[in-house]
Amino acid sequence: MDEFIRQLPHDNAQLNTQWPDIFDRLFKLANQIPESDLSSFKIKCLSALLNYVVEDQEEYVTDKATLIHTVLENLFQHPLPPLEEITRMFCHLLDISNKNRMINLALIQKIYSGYRLGERLRQKESVDLIEKILFSLEKFDFADEGFNLKVQGQWDDLLSKGVFSAIVCDNNKLTELELMTNMRSAYQHFYRSAAQHSQQSQIWSNIITAIKYVFPTLFDVFTTPGDLQLHLSTAVTPPVAFDYVNLLAKSLQRQPDLFKNNSSHIYAAFEQLVLHNNIKEADSILTYVIVHHFALITNHEEIINLFIRLCSAVTDIECRHSFCKLLIAPFVYELTKKKPNKKLAVSCFDLIIAIADQKVAEALSSVKRLIAISEFYPWKQLDKQLTHLLQTCSAYDEVSGGTENNDLSILADVLKLLHDRSKTNTSILQATHEPALEAVLKWCSGRNVADGEGYREYVYEMGQSMTELVDEKRVSADTCRQVVAVLQKRVDDLDEDTYEVNHAYETFLSAVTTLTSKCMKQLKPVPLTLHEDVARYCLSALKYPLRRENGSATIEYLTALLLWFSVGPCLGNENDARAYEKCVDRLFEMIYSENEESMHSWWSTYWSTVLMNYPNVAANHSEQLLEEIIDHKQIILLGMLITLYPKNPQPFHQRLDDLIHALFDNNGQHLTSIASLLNSIFQANPQLITPAQIDYLFTSIASHHHIPYASDSIYRLLELVASAQPELFDKHRQQLIEAASQQQTYNVFNCLHQYLIASSVLNGEEAAGTNLTVLIDLIKNTKTLSSDLCTQIFQTCQAIGSRYKAALAKKREDLVLYESSNSMCRMLIDMIDGNKMSEEQQALLNRTVDEMTEIEARVVQTEKSVDKVTKLVKRQELHTTRVDHSLIDTSPLCHHCQVSPTTTTAIGNDFIINYLDGIEDRLDAIVSHIQSVRDEIKSIRSHLLHHQQC
């Protein structure tokens, strides 16, 4: 039969033609096997089949598969050929076979499965035979490269699912735990060899997986210390096999003592893997060895320095992503979890910088975790490192990546942590100031210089945090102007650009503007140019809508608001304040013409500061301020208007009647404040008060008696007019006397005091006598009058008596009644009798005389004003006459010039025209003055007639 097999044709066509005869012949030969030589016969037949297969160079076809199956079916019946021979043939086929030769694989598969080689080898514990098979497999080339996928799949089925099957119920396999334990050395050698080649072969990788499932610790035993070092060296030698490294790492994971005694060698192997960009393999060492045994590490400095070196060694950008994610992140997590010794703080910060320098998003979580270690870093020693870190963070603005990268947003968190630390460690700001300011100025334009495109959202988020790392005290005015210029350009370009809302950028601009406003407050002084820039920007920004359609504030409004409310403390002089005059006028227009009520706080805040510190500036806007109070009933600034009146009284005079009638607005809620302002006006110009206004005030006293302190405030005002225009009070004389009797307050008595004295001065001795009678009757008829008020009445009598002694003398008998009870009354009697007075009494009398003189001056003030205006009119008329005369006599001028008549006429005409224009202007002024005089005369005449009637 063996001879027949050797003679079979290899040609597929010939084999196919002869196949029926061949099949019959094989069947007959199989039945003719001599029983005496059965074993030898089967071995010869197997050898013949093996040779046929090895020699065959044709394509593998079904007929040949059937041939192999038919021959082996006959040969593998009882009794079986010897195990040693079968194993030898099996190994021989492995040793000489090409991995893509399907016919070889078919024979190998049939021998293994038909003879149940694995099961028989295990049953007889044929150690030597198993070792031969393992050795032959070890040498076989299962590399993926050049492997036919169909053939590769069948090899994989034979080995990973057959010979080394992990299925428990599968008996035809060589992966029984007991067997592998007994043959550990051989299996370990095979296992490690398979692991070494697994990187290039999926079959080896699957074999590793199967064996690992059955015997997980097969890799673990190292006979000598050098054995581990050898395997570490093998693990990192290219081409690096992941399975080998992974098995080695897991083996070390289970052997802490081995790690402890060989940590430096393990670090070195880990470093080599990283240096050759074998990040996945290095991850196994890190995860299963370094991280797992991190608690056993005593020398943290060694491993920290290792990672610092590695950060600078990884140059490939793609490797950096995985390096930071797979290696840096877990290491930093373990390092921070344990918190290293403070002696390593500087090294840890160097590690932060090294990690940040990777310029990949995956690095940032580790940077944040390291910086977050509290009470650890010696910040004063880290100036250079902090500056470097800020520069590195700002350089992330050009890191490539998607528009939405959550890892990149960690940059803002890192900077926030630094800001938090700076609150208690001021040295941080000293180091971060310059790089932070540089970054802020770079980003605030909203355009990348390199490509003209806008920055991504995370850059603006980072920018917000950067603003908090700028030292406000070190920012110059020029820098503030630079920021305002950016804002100005942006608002100038609004009408040209296609408007697109970028919320991140706008939020960043708000933060930058907030920083600028804080920096302005630190400047001593703020230059006028900066004030002018801010004012220009605010005015420009207020031209645009304050809010969007969804109700949110526009960035123009927000930035202008932030700058505006920082202006007040920055105003150093009047020029600074004047820079904003156009702005406040625009604000007033917005409030009352455009119904932008929210802008009122802007307007009032500015004037609150300026009114208090620079009233000269506010004086030019008195009309606006009075309109605010009188017309719009906004009285927040009312109390400060008093300072403006002396500087620009005309607007107050024009609105005097409105101010008086505003006293009782809102039920007199602001009566006291308005009265204070009127007090200044009445005191300076009491002649401006009209009879109608006095009538209104007296009427108001009665109609608003329910308002606390209303009458006191009104009488204080009336007192000022009473001493200048007493005739206006004559019709209210009885009301004033009754109020003095009933209310008995100092304000009423003071008003009565001024009125009676001024009335006496104006109307003569007869009126003085009448007024003295009124005063004495007050004392007689008012039973509950206090001694102080009695004294005040006697002082009024003294004032009148100092001018009209005869009138006072007539009241001696009335005064005697009170001589014993009041020292002032005794003084009056001494004054009447001509008795010598004490120094104190004489001083009091002198003061009374001075008061009388002052009141007399106020009473005649109106008459003097009229005289002054009359004289001015006469001077103007005289000047006009002289000018007219000079114009009429022009011939001497023409003669003196000795020019032609035509020229003379031209010169004369121009001269006359110029003078006529001047005269016309002067006449207009004169007419205006005359009209004013007429009005004053009418007023005086009215007062005199009224006085005569009384």
RONUNU-95192 format. One record per residue (C-alpha): y, z, x; residue in one letter. Coordinates in steps of 0.25 Angstrom, whole numbers, padded with zeros to 4 digits, always signed. Each point is the difference from the previous one (the first is absolute). Example, Ala and Ser with C-alpha at 12.3 -4.5 7.8 and 13.67 -1.06 7.14 Angstrom:
REM residues 2
-0018+0031+0049A/+0014-0002+0006S/
REM end
This chain:
REM residues 950
+0000+0000+0000M/+0009+0003+0011D/-0002-0014+0006E/+0003-0006-0013F/+0013+0008-0001I/+0004-0005+0013R/-0002-0015-0004Q/+0008+0001-0013L/+0012-0010+0000P/+0014+0005+0002H/+0006-0012-0007D/+0004+0004-0014N/-0003-0013-0006A/-0014-0001+0006Q/-0002+0015-0003L/+0003-0003-0014N/-0009-0012-0001T/-0012+0007+0006Q/+0003+0013-0007W/-0011+0000-0011P/-0011-0003+0011D/+0006+0011+0009I/+0000+0010-0011F/-0015-0003-0003D/-0003+0000+0014R/+0006+0014+0002L/-0007+0005-0012F/-0013-0004+0006K/+0002+0005+0014L/+0004+0013-0005A/-0013+0002-0007N/-0008-0004+0012Q/+0005+0012+0009I/-0011+0006+0007P/-0002+0015-0003E/-0004+0003+0014S/+0013-0005+0006D/+0009+0002-0011L/+0011+0008+0007S/+0001-0010+0012S/+0000-0011-0010F/+0012+0005-0008K/+0007+0003+0013I/-0002-0014+0005K/+0005-0006-0013C/+0012+0009+0000L/+0003-0005+0014S/-0002-0014-0004A/+0010+0002-0012L/+0010+0007+0009L/-0001-0012+0010N/+0002-0010-0011Y/+0012+0007-0006V/+0007+0001+0014V/-0003-0014+0003E/+0005-0005-0013D/+0014-0007+0001Q/+0001-0006-0014E/+0007+0005-0012E/-0006+0011-0007Y/-0006-0005-0013V/-0008+0006-0011T/-0013-0006+0005D/+0001+0008+0013K/+0003+0012-0008A/-0013-0002-0008T/-0007-0003+0013L/+0004+0014+0006I/-0003+0007-0013H/-0014-0006-0001T/-0004+0002+0014V/+0005+0015+0000L/-0006+0003-0014E/-0014-0004+0006N/+0002+0008+0013L/+0006+0013-0006F/-0012+0003-0008Q/-0010+0011+0004H/-0003+0002+0011P/+0014-0001+0005L/+0003-0004+0014P/+0003+0011+0010P/+0014+0006-0002L/+0003-0001+0015E/-0002-0016-0001E/+0009-0001-0012I/+0011+0008+0006T/-0001-0008+0013R/+0001-0013-0008M/+0012+0006-0009F/+0007+0004+0013C/-0003-0013+0007H/+0006-0008-0012L/+0013+0009+0001L/+0001-0002+0015D/-0001-0015-0001I/+0007-0003-0014S/+0013-0007-0003N/+0007+0008-0010K/+0003-0012-0009N/-0015-0005+0001R/-0004+0002-0014M/-0015-0003+0003I/+0000+0011+0010N/+0006+0010-0009L/-0010-0004-0011A/-0012+0003+0009L/+0007+0013+0004I/+0002+0004-0014Q/-0014-0004-0004K/-0006+0008+0011I/+0008+0012-0003Y/-0002+0000-0015S/-0014-0005+0000G/-0006+0009+0010Y/+0009+0011-0004R/+0004+0002+0014L/+0009+0012-0002G/-0009+0008-0009E/-0012-0002+0010R/+0009+0004+0012L/+0004+0012-0006R/-0013+0004-0005Q/-0006-0001+0014K/+0012+0006+0007E/+0000-0012+0009S/+0012+0005+0009V/-0002-0011+0010D/-0001-0011-0010L/+0012+0005-0008I/+0008+0001+0013E/-0004-0015+0004K/+0006-0004-0014I/+0013+0008+0002L/+0001-0006+0014F/-0002-0014-0005S/+0010+0001-0012L/+0010+0006+0010E/+0000-0012+0008K/+0001-0010-0012F/+0013-0007-0002D/+0005+0003-0014F/+0015-0003+0003A/+0007-0006-0012D/+0006-0011+0008E/-0009-0013-0002G/-0009+0007-0010F/-0004-0008-0012N/+0004+0008-0012L/-0013-0002-0008K/-0009+0003+0012V/+0009+0012+0003Q/-0002+0005-0014G/-0016+0000+0002Q/+0001+0006+0013W/+0008+0011-0006D/-0010+0002-0011D/-0011+0001+0009L/+0006+0010+0010L/+0010+0009-0008S/-0008+0000-0013K/-0013-0001+0006G/-0003+0005+0014V/+0011+0010-0001F/+0000+0002-0014S/+0007+0013-0005A/-0007+0000-0014I/-0009+0012-0001V/-0011-0007-0008C/-0001-0012+0010D/-0013+0003+0009N/+0001-0013+0008N/+0011+0005+0010K/+0003+0006+0013L/+0010+0010-0005T/-0008+0012-0004E/+0008+0013+0004L/-0012+0007+0007E/-0003-0013+0008L/+0014-0001+0004M/+0001+0014+0004T/-0013-0001+0008N/+0005-0012+0007M/+0015+0004+0001R/+0003-0005+0013S/-0005-0014-0003A/+0007-0001-0013Y/+0012+0006+0005Q/+0001-0010+0011H/-0003-0011-0010F/+0011+0006-0010Y/+0010+0001+0011R/-0003-0015+0004S/+0001-0004-0014A/+0014+0007-0001A/+0005-0007+0012Q/-0003-0013-0006H/+0004+0003-0014S/+0014-0006+0002Q/-0005-0014+0002Q/-0012+0001-0010S/+0000+0003-0014Q/-0016+0002+0001I/+0002+0011+0011W/+0010+0007-0009S/-0009+0000-0012N/-0011+0005+0009I/+0009+0011+0005I/+0003+0004-0015T/-0014+0000-0004A/-0005+0009+0012I/+0012+0009-0001K/-0003+0003-0015Y/-0014+0004+0004V/+0003+0008+0013F/+0015+0003+0000P/+0000+0008+0013T/-0008-0010+0008L/+0011-0003+0009F/+0004+0015+0004D/-0009+0004+0011V/+0007-0002+0014F/-0010+0004+0011T/+0011+0003+0011T/+0015+0002+0000P/+0001-0014+0007G/-0008-0006-0011D/+0012+0003-0010L/+0010-0006+0010Q/-0009-0012+0001L/+0000-0002-0014H/+0015+0002-0001L/+0002-0011+0010S/-0009-0009-0007T/+0007+0002-0013A/+0013-0004+0005V/-0005-0012+0009T/+0003-0013-0007P/-0005-0006-0009P/+0002+0014-0007V/-0010+0002-0011A/+0005+0008-0012F/-0014+0005-0004D/-0002+0005+0014Y/+0013+0008+0001V/-0002+0005-0014N/-0014+0005+0003L/+0005+0006+0013L/+0012+0007-0008A/-0009+0005-0011K/-0010+0006+0011S/+0012+0007+0007L/+0005+0005-0014Q/-0013+0008-0001R/+0000+0005+0014Q/+0013+0009+0002P/-0004+0005+0013D/-0002-0014+0005L/+0014-0003-0004F/+0006+0012+0006K/-0006-0002+0013N/+0003-0015+0001N/+0014-0001-0008S/+0007-0007+0012S/-0011-0011+0001H/+0001-0001-0015I/+0015-0002+0000Y/-0001-0010+0011A/-0010-0008-0008A/+0009+0001-0012F/+0012-0005+0008E/-0008-0012+0006Q/-0004-0004-0014L/+0015+0001-0005V/+0005-0008+0013L/-0010-0011-0004H/+0005+0000-0014N/-0013+0005-0005N/+0007+0009-0011I/-0012+0000-0010K/-0009+0005+0011E/+0010+0010+0005A/+0002+0005-0014D/-0015+0004+0000S/+0002+0008+0013I/+0013+0007-0006L/-0006+0003-0014T/-0014+0005+0004Y/+0003+0006+0013V/+0014+0004+0003I/+0005+0003-0014V/-0013+0007-0004H/+0000+0009+0013H/+0015+0001+0000F/-0001+0015-0001A/-0008+0000+0013L/+0012-0006+0007I/+0007+0009+0009T/+0009-0009+0008N/+0008-0007-0010H/+0010-0005+0010E/-0011-0009+0006E/-0003-0007-0013I/+0015+0000-0004I/+0003-0007+0013N/-0011-0010-0002L/+0005-0004-0014F/+0014-0002+0007I/-0006-0009+0010R/-0008-0008-0010L/+0013-0002-0009C/+0007-0008+0011S/-0013-0007+0004A/-0003-0006-0014V/+0009-0013+0000T/-0007-0009-0010D/+0008+0002-0013I/-0013-0001-0009E/-0007+0010+0008C/+0012+0009-0001R/-0002+0000-0015H/-0014+0005+0001S/+0002+0009+0012F/+0011+0008-0008C/-0008+0000-0013K/-0014+0003+0006L/+0003+0008+0013L/+0014+0006+0000I/+0000+0005-0015A/-0013+0008+0001P/+0003+0006+0013F/+0014+0004-0004V/-0005+0006-0012Y/-0010+0009+0008E/+0011+0003+0010L/+0010+0005-0010T/-0011+0007-0009K/-0003+0009+0012K/+0015+0000+0005K/+0000+0000+0016P/+0006+0010+0009N/+0015-0001+0001K/-0001-0003+0015K/-0005-0014-0005L/+0012-0002-0009A/+0007-0010+0009V/-0013-0007+0002S/-0002-0001-0015C/+0014-0006-0001F/-0003-0010+0010D/-0012-0004-0008L/+0009-0001-0012I/+0009-0010+0008I/-0012-0008+0005A/-0006-0001-0014I/+0013-0004-0006A/+0001-0011+0011D/-0012-0007-0006Q/+0010-0006-0010K/-0010-0001-0011V/+0000+0006-0013A/-0013+0007+0002E/+0006+0009+0011A/+0010+0007-0009L/-0009+0009-0007S/-0004+0006+0013S/+0015+0001+0005V/+0003+0007-0013K/-0011+0010+0001R/+0003+0004+0014L/+0015+0002-0002I/-0003+0008-0012A/-0006+0011+0009I/+0009+0012-0003S/+0006+0010+0010E/-0007-0008+0011F/+0010-0009+0008Y/+0010+0004+0010P/+0011-0009-0006W/+0011+0003+0011K/-0010-0006+0010Q/-0002-0013-0008L/+0013-0007+0001D/-0005-0012+0006K/-0013-0001-0008Q/+0008+0002-0013L/+0010-0012+0004T/-0012-0008+0003H/-0007+0003-0013L/+0012-0004-0008L/+0001-0013+0007Q/-0014-0003-0002T/+0001+0004-0015C/+0012-0010-0001S/-0008-0011+0007A/-0010+0000-0012Y/+0010-0007-0008D/-0006-0013+0006E/-0015+0004-0002V/-0008-0011-0007S/-0007+0004-0013G/+0001-0002-0015G/+0012+0003-0008T/-0007+0013-0005E/-0006+0008+0011N/-0002+0015-0004N/-0003+0003+0015D/+0014-0005+0004L/+0007+0009-0010S/-0005+0011+0009I/+0011-0003+0009L/+0010+0007-0009A/-0009+0012-0001D/-0001+0001+0015V/+0016+0000+0001L/+0001+0010-0012K/-0009+0009+0008L/+0009-0001+0012L/+0012+0003-0009H/-0006+0012-0006D/-0003+0005+0014R/+0015-0003+0004S/+0005+0010-0010K/-0005+0011+0009T/+0000-0007+0013N/+0013-0007+0002T/-0004-0006+0014S/-0008-0010-0008I/+0013-0006-0006L/+0006-0002+0014Q/-0012-0008+0004A/-0002-0008-0013T/+0015-0003-0002H/+0002-0013+0008E/-0013-0007-0004P/+0001+0004-0014A/+0015-0005-0001L/-0004-0013+0007E/-0011-0002-0010A/+0009+0003-0012V/+0011-0009+0004L/-0011-0011+0002K/-0006+0001-0013W/+0012+0002-0009C/+0004-0014+0000S/-0013-0003-0008G/-0003-0012+0009R/-0010-0002+0012N/+0008-0006+0011V/-0012-0008+0005A/-0003-0007-0013D/+0011+0003-0009G/-0010+0006-0011E/+0001+0013-0006G/-0008+0012+0005Y/-0012+0005-0007R/+0001+0012-0009E/-0007+0010+0010Y/+0012-0003+0010V/+0010+0004-0010Y/-0008+0013-0003E/-0001+0002+0015M/+0015-0002+0000G/+0003+0011-0010Q/-0007+0010+0009S/+0007-0006+0012M/+0013+0004-0006T/-0004+0015+0000E/-0003-0001+0015L/+0015-0004+0003V/+0009+0011+0006D/+0012-0001-0010E/+0009+0007+0010K/-0003-0011+0011R/+0003-0012-0009V/+0013-0007+0003S/+0011-0006-0009A/-0004-0014+0005D/-0014+0002-0004T/+0005+0004-0014C/+0009-0012-0001R/-0012-0008+0004Q/-0008+0005-0012V/+0011-0002-0009V/+0002-0014+0005A/-0015-0003-0004V/+0003+0005-0014L/+0013-0008-0001Q/-0008-0013+0005K/-0010+0003-0010R/+0009+0001-0012V/+0008-0012+0005D/-0012-0008-0001D/-0005+0004-0013L/+0007-0012-0007D/-0007-0010+0010E/-0014+0005+0001D/-0011-0001-0010T/+0000+0015-0005Y/-0014+0006+0002E/-0001+0015-0001V/-0008+0007+0011N/-0001+0014-0004H/-0006+0005+0014A/+0012-0006+0007Y/+0010+0005-0010E/-0006+0014+0002T/+0001-0001+0015F/+0015-0005-0002L/+0003+0013-0008S/-0006+0008+0011A/+0008-0007+0011V/+0012+0002-0009T/-0003+0015-0002T/-0001+0001+0015L/+0013-0007+0002T/+0007+0009-0009S/-0005+0012+0007K/+0004-0005+0013C/+0014-0003-0005M/+0001+0015-0003K/-0003+0003+0014Q/+0011-0009+0006L/+0012+0007+0005K/+0008-0007-0004P/-0004-0012-0008V/+0008-0012+0005P/+0008-0008-0010L/-0008-0013+0002T/-0012+0007-0005L/+0007+0005-0013H/+0005-0014-0002E/-0014-0006+0002D/-0005+0010-0010V/+0011-0002-0010A/-0002-0015+0001R/-0015+0001-0003Y/+0002+0009-0012C/+0010-0009-0006L/-0009-0012+0002S/-0012+0007-0005A/+0007+0004-0013L/+0002-0014-0003K/-0015-0001-0004Y/-0008+0007-0011P/-0003+0014+0002L/-0014-0001-0007R/-0011-0010-0001R/-0005-0004-0014E/-0011+0010+0001N/+0011+0011+0001G/-0003+0003+0015S/+0012+0001+0009A/+0003-0012+0009T/+0000+0002+0015I/+0015-0004+0001E/+0003+0012-0009Y/-0009+0010+0007L/+0005-0003+0014T/+0014+0000-0005A/-0002+0013-0006L/-0006+0006+0012L/+0012-0004+0009L/+0010+0003-0010W/-0004+0015-0002F/+0000+0002+0015S/+0015-0005+0001V/+0007+0013-0004G/-0004+0009+0011P/+0002-0012+0010C/+0015-0002-0004L/+0008+0004+0012G/+0014-0004-0004N/+0008-0008-0010E/-0003-0013+0006N/-0015+0002-0002D/+0003+0004-0014A/+0008-0012-0003R/-0011-0009+0004A/-0007+0003-0013Y/+0012-0002-0009E/-0005-0014-0005K/-0014+0006-0003C/+0005+0011-0008V/+0009-0009-0008D/-0013-0009-0002R/-0007+0013-0005L/+0010+0003-0010F/-0001-0014-0005E/-0015+0001-0001M/+0001+0013-0007I/+0010-0003-0011Y/+0000-0015-0001S/-0015-0003+0002E/-0006+0013-0006N/-0007+0004+0013E/+0001+0015-0003E/-0010+0003+0011S/+0011-0004+0010M/+0009+0011-0004H/-0006+0010+0010S/+0003-0010+0011W/+0015-0001-0004W/+0001+0015-0002S/-0007+0004+0013T/+0009-0008+0008Y/+0013+0005-0006W/-0005+0015+0000S/+0000-0002+0016T/+0013-0008+0001V/+0008+0008-0010L/-0004+0013+0008M/+0002-0006+0014N/+0009-0012-0001Y/+0009+0001-0012P/+0010-0011+0006N/-0011-0010-0002V/-0003+0005-0014A/+0015+0000-0004A/-0001-0015+0000N/-0010+0001-0011H/+0007+0010-0009S/+0000-0010-0012E/-0015-0001+0001Q/-0003+0014+0001L/+0009+0004-0011L/-0006-0011-0009E/-0014+0006+0003E/+0005+0014-0005I/+0009-0004-0011I/-0006-0012-0006D/-0015+0002+0004H/+0000+0015-0002K/-0007+0002+0014Q/+0006+0012+0006I/-0009+0003+0012I/+0012-0004+0009L/+0011+0007-0008L/+0001+0012+0009G/+0003-0008+0012M/+0011-0009-0006L/+0011+0011+0003I/+0000-0004+0014T/+0004-0015-0004L/+0012+0003-0008Y/+0010+0003+0011P/-0005-0013+0007K/+0001-0010-0011N/+0007+0007-0013P/+0003-0013-0007Q/-0014-0002-0006P/+0000+0014-0005F/+0013-0001-0006H/-0004-0013-0008Q/-0012+0008-0005R/+0007+0013-0002L/-0001+0000-0016D/-0015-0004+0001D/-0002+0012+0009L/+0007+0009-0009I/-0008-0005-0012H/-0013+0001+0008A/+0001+0015+0001L/-0008+0003-0012F/-0010-0012+0001D/-0014+0005-0002N/+0005+0013-0007N/+0008+0003+0012G/-0012+0000+0010Q/+0008-0004+0011H/+0013+0006-0004L/+0002+0009+0013T/-0002-0012+0009S/+0009-0009-0007I/+0010+0011-0001A/+0000+0002+0015S/+0003-0015+0003L/+0011+0001-0011L/+0005+0013+0007N/+0003-0008+0013S/+0007-0011-0008I/+0009+0009-0009F/+0003+0009+0012Q/+0005-0012+0008A/+0007-0008-0011N/+0002+0008-0012P/+0011-0010-0004Q/-0011-0010-0004L/-0005+0008-0012I/+0005-0005-0013T/+0003+0008-0013P/-0012-0006-0007A/-0009+0005+0011Q/+0006+0014-0001I/-0002-0001-0015D/-0015-0004+0002Y/-0002+0011+0010L/+0005+0011-0010F/-0008-0006-0011T/-0012+0000+0008S/+0001+0015+0003I/-0001+0003-0015A/-0011-0010-0003S/-0009+0003+0012H/+0001+0015+0000H/-0015+0001+0000H/-0001-0006+0014I/-0001+0011+0010P/+0012+0001+0009Y/+0006-0013-0007A/+0014+0007-0003S/+0000+0006+0014D/-0001-0014+0007S/+0010-0006-0010I/+0010+0011+0002Y/-0001-0001+0015R/+0004-0015-0001L/+0011+0003-0010L/+0006+0010+0009E/+0002-0011+0011L/+0008-0009-0010V/+0007+0012-0007A/+0008+0003+0013S/+0005-0015+0001A/+0001-0005-0014Q/+0002+0013-0009P/+0007-0009-0011E/-0014-0005-0003L/-0005+0014-0004F/+0011+0003-0009D/-0007-0004-0012K/-0012+0008+0004H/+0008+0012+0004R/-0005+0009-0012Q/-0015-0004+0003Q/+0002+0004+0014L/+0006+0013-0003I/-0011+0003-0010E/-0011-0004+0010A/+0006+0010+0010A/+0000+0011-0010S/-0014-0003-0006Q/-0007-0004+0013Q/+0007+0008+0010Q/-0006-0008+0012T/+0007-0003+0013Y/-0001-0015-0002N/+0008+0001-0013V/+0010+0010+0005F/+0002-0009+0013N/+0003-0012-0009C/+0009+0008-0009L/+0007+0005+0013H/+0002-0014+0006Q/+0005-0005-0013Y/+0010+0011-0003L/+0006+0000+0014I/+0001-0016+0000A/+0006+0000-0014S/+0010+0010+0004S/+0004-0008+0012V/+0001-0013-0008L/+0008+0006-0012N/+0009+0011+0006G/+0003+0014-0002E/-0001+0000-0015E/-0014-0005+0001A/-0003+0010+0010A/+0004+0011-0009G/-0009-0005-0011T/-0012-0001+0010N/+0003+0014+0004L/-0001+0005-0014T/-0013-0007-0002V/-0006+0007+0012L/+0005+0014-0004I/-0005-0003-0014D/-0014-0003+0006L/-0001+0014+0006I/+0005+0006-0013K/-0009-0007-0009N/-0013+0000+0008T/-0006+0013+0000K/-0012-0003+0008T/+0008-0006+0011L/-0005+0004+0014S/+0009+0006+0011S/-0003-0012+0009D/+0005-0010-0011L/+0012+0009-0003C/+0003-0001+0015T/-0001-0015-0001Q/+0010+0000-0012I/+0010+0008+0008F/-0002-0009+0012Q/+0004-0012-0009T/+0012+0008-0005C/+0004+0002+0014Q/-0001-0014+0004A/+0009-0004-0012I/+0009+0011+0003G/+0002-0004+0014S/+0007-0012-0005R/+0006+0005-0012Y/+0004+0015+0003K/+0009+0001-0013A/-0011-0004-0009A/-0009+0010+0007L/+0010+0011-0001A/+0000-0001-0015K/-0014+0004-0001K/+0002+0013+0008R/-0002+0009-0012E/-0013-0007-0004D/-0005+0001+0014L/+0003+0015+0001V/-0011+0003-0010L/-0010-0004+0011Y/+0007+0005+0012E/-0009+0012+0002S/-0014-0008-0002S/+0003-0012+0009N/+0005-0001+0014S/+0004-0014-0002M/+0009+0004-0012C/+0007+0010+0008R/+0003-0010+0010M/+0006-0009-0010L/+0009+0012-0005I/+0004+0002+0015D/+0003-0015+0001M/+0009+0001-0012I/+0007+0013+0004D/+0002-0006+0014G/-0008+0012+0007N/-0005-0002+0014K/-0014-0005+0000M/-0011+0004+0010S/-0005-0010+0010E/-0012-0003-0008E/+0008-0002-0013Q/+0010-0009+0007Q/-0012-0008+0006A/-0006-0002-0014L/+0014-0004-0005L/+0001-0010+0011N/-0013-0006-0004R/+0004-0001-0014T/+0013-0007+0004V/-0008-0010+0008D/-0009-0003-0012E/+0012-0002-0008M/+0006-0009+0010T/-0013-0008+0000E/-0001-0001-0015I/+0015-0005+0000E/-0003-0011+0010A/-0012-0004-0008R/+0008-0001-0013V/+0011-0009+0006V/-0010-0009+0007Q/+0000-0010-0011T/+0015-0002+0001E/+0000-0001+0015K/-0011-0011-0001S/+0009-0008-0010V/+0012+0001+0009D/-0008-0005+0012K/-0005-0012-0008V/+0014-0003-0005T/+0006+0000+0014K/-0011-0009+0005L/+0003-0010-0011V/+0015+0000+0004K/-0004-0003+0015R/-0008-0012-0005Q/+0011-0005-0008E/+0010+0001+0012L/-0010-0007+0009H/-0002-0011-0010T/+0015-0002-0001T/+0001-0002+0016R/-0011-0010+0000V/+0006-0008-0011D/+0013+0000+0008H/-0006-0005+0013S/-0007-0011-0008L/+0013-0005-0006I/+0007-0002+0013D/-0009-0009+0008T/+0011-0010+0005S/+0003+0008+0012P/-0014+0000+0004L/-0001-0015-0001C/+0013-0002+0007H/-0004+0009+0011H/-0014-0008+0002C/+0008-0013+0001Q/-0011-0008-0006V/+0000-0012-0009S/+0003+0002-0015P/-0015-0004-0003T/-0005+0010+0010T/+0010+0010-0005T/-0005-0002-0014T/-0014+0001+0004A/+0002+0013+0008I/+0009+0006-0011G/-0010-0003-0011N/-0012+0006+0007D/+0008+0012+0004F/+0005+0002-0015I/-0014-0002-0005I/-0006+0011+0009N/+0011+0010-0003Y/-0001-0003-0015L/-0015+0003+0001D/+0003+0013+0006G/+0011+0004-0010I/-0010-0003-0011E/-0010+0009+0006D/+0010+0011+0001R/+0006-0002-0014L/-0014+0002-0005D/-0001+0013+0007A/+0013+0004-0005I/-0003-0003-0014V/-0013+0008+0001S/+0008+0012+0006H/+0010-0001-0011I/-0010+0000-0011Q/-0006+0013+0006S/+0014+0006+0001V/+0002-0003-0015R/-0013+0006-0004D/+0003+0013+0008E/+0014+0000-0007I/-0006-0001-0013K/-0010+0011+0003S/+0011+0009+0005I/+0009-0003-0012R/-0012+0003-0009S/-0002+0014+0007H/+0015+0003-0001L/+0001-0003-0015L/-0012+0008-0003H/+0006+0012+0008H/+0013-0001-0008Q/-0008+0000-0013Q/-0007+0013+0004C/
REM end
